[in-house]
Every structure is written in structure tokens, then in C-alpha cells.
């Protein structure tokens, strides 16, 4: 019979995720993970398999609390065009507020992925396509109800928005100034017939 775990899994994933988020996968050592979680290396690996397994679980935990939560909340509360604009507005708000300039853990993982780890690359790509699908659903619904001007087909608009998001997230890691990030997003939204960015901090 398996012994019950004597630690809070959410707290461990939160702590490990913060370490991976700040330092990247390669930059986070097993010693770092032991220190931040308070668990021994055998306990960590018995629970999560290995460092890669712990990273995958920490990334899932991060996505549930950030991107997936944000998509579900905005898509359920706002008209399609406003949901897209609010998504970017919230990304900018959080990027500017992040004193550690960590960017997005998912995008950081994408930048670290290598051709040698095809399974991991496919997992990251699948999550990026969740974002693209959100943009495409909103673009299609917004064009249908008149909320979004039909300047680009929904699929093309979604691809453009995903590329914009990735660029903004990378830029935020090195120079997270509101005027810079808003200056990158606002013209792109206008070119795609989308509503303007919401006022600062109005989404929360």
C-alpha cells in the first residue's frame, strides 16, 4: 500500500514553478528545487519522476492559474472583441507589475526547447495552439456578430495575434515599459479591426 504524501502538492508545484519561471529549466538545479520546496531529492523524484516530470507538472499548475484561467474568465464575461483586447491589456498590466521580469513561463519554455526533446516541444506547441484557438474563436464570433471588423479571416487573425503575444512576452522580459508594450499591441489590434486596449488596470 502506497504511503500518503506528507507535503502539500500545490505548494511544492508553486515553489518549483517559481524557480523554473525565474531561472528557466536548464538554469534551475536539483539543489535549487530541494531548497525552494523543502523536500529531499528522493522525495521530489519519487513524487514527480524526475526534473523534467516536475517541470511539466509545475508548468501545468502555472497554466491552470494563469493562461487557462484568463481565457475562461474573459471569454465567458466579455464580447469576443473585447475579450481579445482585455487579454492583451491584462498581459501588459501583469508584465509591467512583475518586478522580476519573468515574462511567461510557457513562452520561456518554448524558447528553451530543443530539437532533441521532441515530446516536450510538441507539448509546448499544443499549449500555444490553445491560445491560438481562443483568438480564433473570438475572431470568428466577433466577425459574425459585428463586434470585429472582418479585415482578416479568423484563422489568419488568430495566427497574427499569437505571434504578437509571443513577441510582447519576450519584449517584456527585457524592457517591460507600459508605453513600449502598449505601443506594440495597440496598432496591431486596430489593424485587425479589434477594439482598443482597455484602460490600465480595468480588467482586475
Backbone as numpy.savetxt, mean C-alpha at the origin, in Angstrom:
# Nx Ny Nz CAx CAy CAz Cx Cy Cz
-0.30 -33.15 20.54 -1.14 -31.96 20.54 -0.27 -30.71 20.54
-0.59 -29.78 19.64 0.22 -28.58 19.52 0.08 -27.71 20.76
1.20 -27.14 21.18 1.17 -26.24 22.34 0.60 -24.89 21.91
-0.22 -24.26 22.77 -0.76 -22.93 22.43 0.34 -21.89 22.40
0.23 -20.94 21.54 1.23 -19.87 21.46 1.08 -18.95 22.67
2.22 -18.53 23.20 2.19 -17.65 24.36 2.56 -16.23 23.97
2.16 -15.81 22.78 2.38 -14.44 22.34 1.19 -13.98 21.51
1.05 -12.65 21.39 -0.03 -12.07 20.60 0.46 -11.96 19.15
-0.15 -12.74 18.27 0.32 -12.79 16.88 0.22 -11.43 16.21
-0.86 -10.69 16.46 -1.01 -9.37 15.84 0.12 -8.43 16.27
0.47 -8.48 17.54 1.55 -7.61 18.03 2.89 -7.99 17.39
3.13 -9.28 17.25 4.37 -9.73 16.62 4.42 -9.29 15.16
3.32 -9.47 14.44 3.28 -9.07 13.03 3.41 -7.56 12.89
2.83 -6.82 13.82 2.96 -5.36 13.80 4.41 -4.95 13.98
5.07 -5.55 14.97 6.46 -5.20 15.25 7.38 -5.62 14.10
7.20 -6.83 13.60 8.02 -7.29 12.47 7.76 -6.45 11.24
6.48 -6.13 10.99 6.14 -5.30 9.85 6.78 -3.93 9.91
6.81 -3.33 11.10 7.46 -2.03 11.25 8.94 -2.11 10.91
9.58 -3.21 11.31 11.01 -3.37 11.01 11.23 -3.55 9.51
10.46 -4.42 8.90 10.59 -4.63 7.45 10.25 -3.35 6.69
9.22 -2.65 7.13 8.77 -1.43 6.46 9.87 -0.36 6.50
10.53 -0.23 7.64 11.55 0.81 7.78 12.85 0.45 7.09
13.23 -0.84 7.15 14.57 -1.22 6.70 14.59 -2.05 5.43
13.41 -2.50 4.95 13.36 -3.39 3.81 13.60 -4.83 4.22
13.30 -5.74 3.32 13.46 -7.17 3.63 14.93 -7.52 3.84
15.78 -7.15 2.89 17.19 -7.50 3.00 17.87 -6.77 4.16
17.41 -5.56 4.45 18.04 -4.76 5.50 17.61 -5.12 6.90
16.66 -6.03 7.03 16.18 -6.44 8.35 16.78 -7.81 8.68
17.58 -7.87 9.72 18.24 -9.12 10.10 17.37 -9.93 11.06
17.73 -11.18 11.21 17.03 -12.01 12.19 17.19 -11.42 13.59
18.35 -10.88 13.87 18.56 -10.24 15.18 17.61 -9.07 15.36
17.39 -8.28 14.30 16.43 -7.17 14.38 15.04 -7.69 14.73
14.65 -8.80 14.10 13.32 -9.36 14.32 13.18 -9.91 15.73
14.22 -10.54 16.23 14.20 -11.03 17.61 14.06 -9.86 18.58
14.80 -8.78 18.32 14.78 -7.63 19.20 13.42 -6.94 19.21
12.86 -6.72 18.02 11.61 -5.93 17.95 10.39 -6.74 18.40
10.43 -8.05 18.22 9.27 -8.86 18.60 9.35 -9.40 20.02
10.57 -9.49 20.56 10.74 -10.05 21.89 10.70 -11.57 21.91
10.68 -12.19 20.73 10.66 -13.65 20.65 12.03 -14.16 20.22
12.33 -15.38 20.60 13.58 -16.00 20.15 13.47 -16.39 18.69
14.62 -16.62 18.05 14.60 -17.03 16.64 13.85 -18.36 16.46
14.06 -19.37 17.31 13.28 -20.60 17.15 11.78 -20.38 17.27
11.37 -19.52 18.20 9.94 -19.25 18.36 9.37 -18.58 17.12
10.11 -17.61 16.56 9.65 -16.93 15.35 9.51 -17.91 14.19
10.53 -18.73 13.99 10.52 -19.62 12.84 9.57 -20.79 13.03
9.37 -21.22 14.27 8.37 -22.25 14.52 6.97 -21.74 14.19
6.74 -20.46 14.45 5.42 -19.88 14.22 5.19 -19.48 12.77
6.24 -19.00 12.10 6.05 -18.41 10.77 6.89 -19.07 9.67
7.66 -20.09 10.01 8.39 -20.82 8.99 9.83 -20.37 8.82
10.02 -19.15 8.35 11.35 -18.58 8.17 11.18 -17.08 8.00
12.28 -16.40 7.68 12.22 -14.95 7.54 11.26 -14.54 6.42
11.29 -15.25 5.30 10.39 -14.94 4.18 8.94 -15.15 4.58
8.68 -16.25 5.31 7.33 -16.51 5.76 6.83 -15.44 6.70
7.68 -14.98 7.60 7.30 -13.90 8.52 7.04 -12.61 7.74
7.88 -12.34 6.75 7.68 -11.14 5.94 6.34 -11.18 5.21
6.02 -12.32 4.62 4.76 -12.44 3.90 3.57 -12.22 4.83
3.63 -12.78 6.04 2.54 -12.61 6.99 2.46 -11.15 7.46
3.62 -10.54 7.68 3.64 -9.13 8.10 3.09 -8.23 6.99
3.41 -8.55 5.74 2.89 -7.76 4.63 1.38 -7.91 4.53
0.87 -9.13 4.70 -0.58 -9.35 4.70 -1.25 -8.53 5.80
-0.64 -8.53 6.97 -1.18 -7.76 8.10 -1.21 -6.27 7.75
-0.13 -5.78 7.15 -0.05 -4.38 6.73 -1.13 -4.05 5.71
-1.30 -4.90 4.71 -2.27 -4.64 3.65 -3.70 -4.63 4.19
-4.00 -5.52 5.12 -5.34 -5.54 5.71 -5.66 -4.23 6.41
-4.65 -3.65 7.05 -4.89 -2.44 7.84 -4.77 -1.16 7.03
-4.19 -1.23 5.83 -3.95 0.00 5.07 -4.68 -0.03 3.73
-4.07 -0.60 2.71 -4.63 -0.51 1.37 -6.00 -1.16 1.25
-6.14 -2.37 1.79 -7.43 -3.05 1.66 -8.52 -2.33 2.45
-8.17 -1.88 3.62 -9.13 -1.12 4.42 -9.53 0.16 3.72
-8.55 0.86 3.15 -8.82 2.14 2.49 -9.71 1.94 1.27
-9.43 0.93 0.48 -10.24 0.66 -0.71 -11.69 0.38 -0.31
-11.88 -0.51 0.65 -13.24 -0.88 1.07 -13.99 0.33 1.63
-13.31 1.12 2.44 -13.96 2.27 3.07 -14.36 3.33 2.05
-13.44 3.70 1.19 -13.73 4.78 0.23 -14.73 4.32 -0.82
-14.60 3.09 -1.28 -15.50 2.59 -2.33 -16.93 2.47 -1.81
-17.09 2.21 -0.53 -18.43 2.04 0.03 -19.07 3.37 0.42
-18.25 4.40 0.62 -18.78 5.65 1.16 -18.92 6.77 0.13
-18.14 6.72 -0.94 -18.07 7.86 -1.85 -18.44 7.47 -3.27
-18.91 8.45 -4.05 -19.10 8.21 -5.49 -17.77 7.81 -6.12
-17.80 7.10 -7.24 -16.57 6.52 -7.80 -15.43 7.51 -8.04
-15.72 8.62 -8.68 -14.66 9.58 -8.95 -14.08 10.17 -7.68
-14.94 10.47 -6.73 -14.46 11.02 -5.46 -13.67 9.98 -4.68
-14.03 8.70 -4.83 -13.28 7.65 -4.14 -11.84 7.61 -4.63
-11.64 7.76 -5.93 -10.27 7.77 -6.47 -9.51 8.99 -5.97
-10.14 10.16 -6.05 -9.48 11.38 -5.61 -9.16 11.32 -4.12
-10.10 10.80 -3.33 -9.88 10.68 -1.89 -8.77 9.69 -1.58
-8.67 8.63 -2.37 -7.60 7.65 -2.19 -6.24 8.34 -2.30
-6.06 9.13 -3.35 -4.79 9.82 -3.52 -4.60 10.91 -2.47
-5.70 11.58 -2.09 -5.59 12.59 -1.04 -5.12 11.99 0.26
-5.62 10.80 0.58 -5.21 10.15 1.82 -3.78 9.67 1.73
-3.37 9.18 0.57 -1.97 8.77 0.39 -1.04 9.95 0.63
-1.40 11.10 0.10 -0.56 12.29 0.28 -0.53 12.70 1.74
-1.71 12.73 2.39 -1.77 13.09 3.81 -0.85 12.19 4.64
-0.94 10.90 4.43 -0.17 9.96 5.23 1.32 10.02 4.89
1.65 10.28 3.64 3.05 10.40 3.26 3.70 11.60 3.93
2.98 12.71 3.92 3.52 13.93 4.53 3.65 13.76 6.04
2.73 13.03 6.66 2.74 12.85 8.12 3.76 11.83 8.60
4.29 11.00 7.69 5.22 9.93 8.07 6.62 10.50 8.25
7.02 10.72 9.50 8.32 11.33 9.79 9.49 10.44 9.37
9.23 9.15 9.27 10.31 8.22 8.91 10.43 8.00 7.40
9.54 8.61 6.63 9.57 8.52 5.16 9.67 7.07 4.67
8.79 6.23 5.20 8.83 4.80 4.86 8.17 4.47 3.54
7.32 5.36 3.03 6.60 5.05 1.80 5.56 3.97 2.04
5.39 3.09 1.08 4.41 2.00 1.15 5.16 0.68 1.23
4.82 -0.14 2.20 5.52 -1.41 2.38 5.38 -2.30 1.14
4.21 -2.27 0.49 4.00 -3.07 -0.71 4.89 -2.59 -1.85
4.92 -1.29 -2.07 5.76 -0.75 -3.15 7.23 -0.98 -2.85
7.62 -0.81 -1.59 9.01 -1.08 -1.21 9.38 -2.53 -1.51
8.44 -3.45 -1.22 8.70 -4.85 -1.50 8.82 -5.10 -3.00
8.01 -4.41 -3.79 8.10 -4.56 -5.24 9.46 -4.11 -5.75
9.99 -3.05 -5.18 11.29 -2.55 -5.61 12.42 -3.50 -5.21
12.21 -4.26 -4.13 13.24 -5.21 -3.68 13.15 -6.57 -4.35
12.05 -6.85 -5.02 11.87 -8.19 -5.60 12.89 -8.43 -6.70
13.25 -9.69 -6.87 14.27 -10.07 -7.85 13.75 -11.18 -8.75
14.34 -11.34 -9.93 13.92 -12.42 -10.83 14.11 -13.81 -10.23
14.98 -13.93 -9.23 15.25 -15.24 -8.64 14.11 -15.72 -7.73
13.23 -14.81 -7.33 12.14 -15.18 -6.42 10.81 -14.93 -7.14
10.53 -15.79 -8.10 9.37 -15.58 -8.95 8.05 -15.68 -8.17
7.99 -16.57 -7.21 6.76 -16.73 -6.43 6.44 -15.44 -5.68
7.45 -14.83 -5.10 7.24 -13.59 -4.36 6.86 -12.45 -5.31
7.52 -12.39 -6.46 7.17 -11.35 -7.44 5.72 -11.47 -7.88
5.26 -12.69 -8.08 3.88 -12.89 -8.50 2.91 -12.47 -7.39
3.29 -12.72 -6.14 2.43 -12.32 -5.03 2.33 -10.80 -4.95
3.44 -10.11 -5.16 3.43 -8.64 -5.15 2.61 -8.12 -6.32
2.80 -8.71 -7.49 2.04 -8.28 -8.68 0.54 -8.45 -8.45
0.15 -9.54 -7.80 -1.26 -9.77 -7.54 -1.85 -8.68 -6.66
-1.09 -8.22 -5.68 -1.58 -7.14 -4.81 -1.65 -5.82 -5.55
-0.71 -5.58 -6.45 -0.76 -4.35 -7.25 -1.98 -4.37 -8.17
-2.34 -5.55 -8.67 -3.51 -5.64 -9.52 -4.81 -5.47 -8.74
-4.77 -5.70 -7.42 -5.93 -5.37 -6.58 -6.16 -3.86 -6.61
-5.08 -3.11 -6.55 -5.18 -1.66 -6.65 -5.70 -1.24 -8.02
-5.13 -1.83 -9.06 -5.58 -1.49 -10.41 -7.06 -1.82 -10.59
-7.50 -2.93 -10.04 -8.90 -3.32 -10.17 -9.82 -2.32 -9.47
-9.38 -1.80 -8.33 -10.15 -0.76 -7.64 -10.30 0.47 -8.54
-9.20 0.91 -9.12 -9.26 2.07 -10.01 -10.17 1.80 -11.21
-10.06 0.59 -11.77 -10.86 0.28 -12.95 -12.35 0.21 -12.60
-12.69 -0.40 -11.47 -14.10 -0.45 -11.06 -14.67 0.95 -10.89
-13.91 1.81 -10.23 -14.38 3.17 -10.00 -14.49 3.94 -11.32
-13.50 3.78 -12.19 -13.53 4.49 -13.47 -14.73 4.05 -14.30
-14.98 2.74 -14.34 -16.11 2.23 -15.12 -17.44 2.71 -14.56
-17.60 2.62 -13.24 -18.85 3.05 -12.62 -19.04 4.55 -12.75
-17.95 5.31 -12.59 -18.04 6.76 -12.69 -18.37 7.24 -14.09
-17.79 6.58 -15.08 -18.12 6.95 -16.47 -19.56 6.60 -16.79
-20.04 5.52 -16.23 -21.41 5.10 -16.51 -22.43 6.06 -15.90
-22.14 6.57 -14.71 -23.13 7.46 -14.07 -22.83 8.94 -14.27
-21.80 9.25 -15.04 -21.49 10.64 -15.35 -20.60 11.33 -14.34
-20.13 10.58 -13.34 -19.25 11.15 -12.31 -17.85 11.41 -12.86
-17.45 10.65 -13.88 -16.12 10.77 -14.46 -16.26 10.96 -15.97
-15.53 11.93 -16.50 -15.56 12.16 -17.95 -14.90 10.97 -18.66
-15.49 10.48 -19.75 -14.94 9.31 -20.45 -13.78 9.68 -21.36
-12.73 10.22 -20.78 -11.57 10.63 -21.56 -10.72 9.43 -21.97
-10.60 8.47 -21.07 -9.85 7.24 -21.33 -10.73 6.04 -20.98
-10.59 4.91 -21.67 -11.30 3.71 -21.24 -10.93 3.36 -19.80
-11.83 2.75 -19.05 -11.54 2.44 -17.64 -10.24 1.68 -17.43
-9.95 0.71 -18.29 -8.72 -0.06 -18.12 -7.47 0.79 -18.28
-7.47 1.65 -19.29 -6.32 2.52 -19.53 -6.17 3.53 -18.39
-7.29 4.07 -17.92 -7.25 5.01 -16.80 -6.70 4.33 -15.56
-7.12 3.08 -15.33 -6.67 2.35 -14.15 -5.17 2.10 -14.19
-4.65 1.75 -15.36 -3.21 1.52 -15.49 -2.44 2.80 -15.24
-2.95 3.91 -15.77 -2.32 5.21 -15.55 -2.31 5.55 -14.07
-3.42 5.31 -13.39 -3.52 5.64 -11.97 -2.60 4.77 -11.13
-2.47 3.49 -11.50 -1.55 2.62 -10.76 -0.11 3.11 -10.92
0.27 3.47 -12.13 1.62 3.98 -12.36 1.84 5.28 -11.58
0.81 6.13 -11.54 0.90 7.38 -10.78 1.10 7.08 -9.30
0.33 6.13 -8.77 0.45 5.78 -7.36 1.85 5.28 -7.03
2.39 4.39 -7.87 3.73 3.87 -7.62 4.76 5.00 -7.62
4.64 5.91 -8.59 5.57 7.03 -8.65 5.48 7.93 -7.43
4.28 8.22 -6.99 4.08 9.08 -5.82 4.66 8.41 -4.58
4.44 7.10 -4.45 4.95 6.39 -3.28 6.47 6.39 -3.24
7.11 6.25 -4.38 8.57 6.29 -4.42 9.06 7.70 -4.13
8.43 8.69 -4.72 8.81 10.08 -4.50 8.68 10.46 -3.02
7.62 9.95 -2.38 7.38 10.28 -0.97 8.48 9.76 -0.06
9.20 8.74 -0.49 10.28 8.21 0.35 11.48 9.15 0.39
11.66 9.93 -0.64 12.85 10.79 -0.69 12.54 12.26 -0.49
11.32 12.70 -0.81 10.99 14.12 -0.69 9.48 14.29 -0.47
8.99 13.97 0.73 7.55 13.95 0.98 6.96 15.34 1.26
7.11 16.23 0.31 6.50 17.56 0.46 5.12 17.55 -0.16
4.14 18.15 0.55 2.77 18.14 0.06 2.64 18.79 -1.30
3.29 19.92 -1.50 3.15 20.61 -2.78 3.72 19.78 -3.93
4.77 19.05 -3.66 5.38 18.20 -4.69 4.47 17.02 -5.04
3.96 16.34 -4.02 3.11 15.18 -4.25 1.78 15.59 -4.88
1.18 16.66 -4.36 -0.07 17.15 -4.94 0.14 17.63 -6.36
1.30 18.23 -6.61 1.60 18.71 -7.95 1.76 17.58 -8.95
2.13 16.40 -8.47 2.22 15.25 -9.36 0.84 14.64 -9.61
-0.01 14.64 -8.59 -1.31 13.96 -8.68 -2.38 14.80 -9.35
-2.47 16.06 -8.97 -3.60 16.89 -9.42 -3.73 16.97 -10.94
-2.65 17.25 -11.69 -2.80 17.30 -13.15 -3.22 15.97 -13.76
-2.73 14.87 -13.19 -3.09 13.55 -13.72 -4.57 13.27 -13.52
-5.11 13.62 -12.35 -6.54 13.44 -12.12 -7.35 14.27 -13.11
-6.92 15.50 -13.33 -7.64 16.38 -14.26 -7.59 15.82 -15.68
-6.44 15.31 -16.10 -6.30 14.77 -17.45 -7.18 13.56 -17.69
-7.50 12.84 -16.61 -8.34 11.65 -16.72 -9.81 11.96 -16.45
-10.14 13.23 -16.29 -11.53 13.62 -16.08 -12.05 13.32 -14.69
-11.15 13.23 -13.73 -11.52 12.89 -12.36 -11.69 14.15 -11.51
-12.42 14.03 -10.39 -12.55 15.17 -9.47 -11.19 15.59 -8.92
-11.14 16.82 -8.41 -9.90 17.33 -7.83 -9.62 16.65 -6.49
-8.37 16.76 -6.05 -8.01 16.25 -4.73 -8.87 16.93 -3.67
-9.29 16.18 -2.65 -10.07 16.79 -1.57 -9.18 17.70 -0.73
-9.77 18.60 0.05 -8.98 19.47 0.92 -8.12 18.65 1.88
-7.02 19.22 2.29 -6.09 18.53 3.17 -6.77 17.99 4.43
-6.58 16.70 4.69 -7.08 16.10 5.91 -8.58 15.87 5.98
-9.28 16.05 4.88 -10.76 15.97 4.93 -11.30 14.54 4.91
-10.46 13.54 4.63 -10.93 12.16 4.52 -11.02 11.48 5.86
-10.20 11.87 6.83 -10.08 11.11 8.06 -11.23 11.41 9.00
